[in-house]
Amino acid sequence: MAVVGPTAAGKSALGVGLAQALQGDVVNADSMQLYRGMDIGTAKLTEAEQQGVPHHLLSVWDVRRTATAADYQVLCRETLERLPTPIVVGGSGLYVRAALDVLEFPGTDPALRRDLEDALAEHGPGPLHARLQSLDAEAAQRMEPSNGRRIVRALEVVLLTGSMPGEMTSYEMHVPTVYLGVDRDDLAERVEQRVHRMWDLGLLEEVAGLDGLREGVTASRALGYAQALRQLDGEIDEATAKALTVSATRRFVKRQRAWFRRDPRVHWLDSSGDLLDQALTRLTQAD
């Protein structure tokens, strides 16, 4: 089964509850929680919050590593094969689909990727998005001009294969899965509360102590971490760093909702009721 939905909706707590009820294991599908040392800013559950439930694919990659859904696919499928009752939990839509659906990824070229990432670091996403627009206008239209990581990958694929695969509109499962969706009407407020809590818990200190974070193409652009780095560099003050993180996270929530809401397999739970009871009832009906 999979527990999906936007950031701050309560997926992690439900995953723990399901694992306890079913004697299962939680498998992380949050791309940023894969990184070691990135705990506060990704809302990674503490050992106490995990309540004795085995959690897999947390803190497995160094922050210098560039995360890809293709690498995660291999790692996650190996994990799923050895667990009797895995519960995939996370809001990284492409990673969830990489693990559970029939999905093949175009190849990669390390030298080309490095050149594109260097261009992104030097000039920002704008010129790269313009280049993608000239090569594959449809692919460029499907992504935000500010999302440098996605633009780099799209350009890499287009330059290697001639075109970017279109929208993923088919849902053929590699692993039979019951999808449970968690969302809330008050996410805007919850996001703001989470961001302020991150700073209160010591996000700035966490970022300052993360060796190699600035070298990580993916990790250094994570929500909260990019803003904390700017604060540490003196570019912005704490209030601005928090405000920028809140607005960026709310935009991310909007994209997550759009991704999961168009998946017809997701059964959305009622946030005003008991999520665990609803989830267990849905699993019984699926059987």
Beta strands, then each sheet from edge to edge (+ up, - down):
strand 1: 2-4
strand 2: 25-28
strand 3: 55-56
strand 4: 86-89
strand 5: 179-181
strand 6: 266-268
sheet 1: 3+ 2+ 4+ 1+ 5+ 6+
end
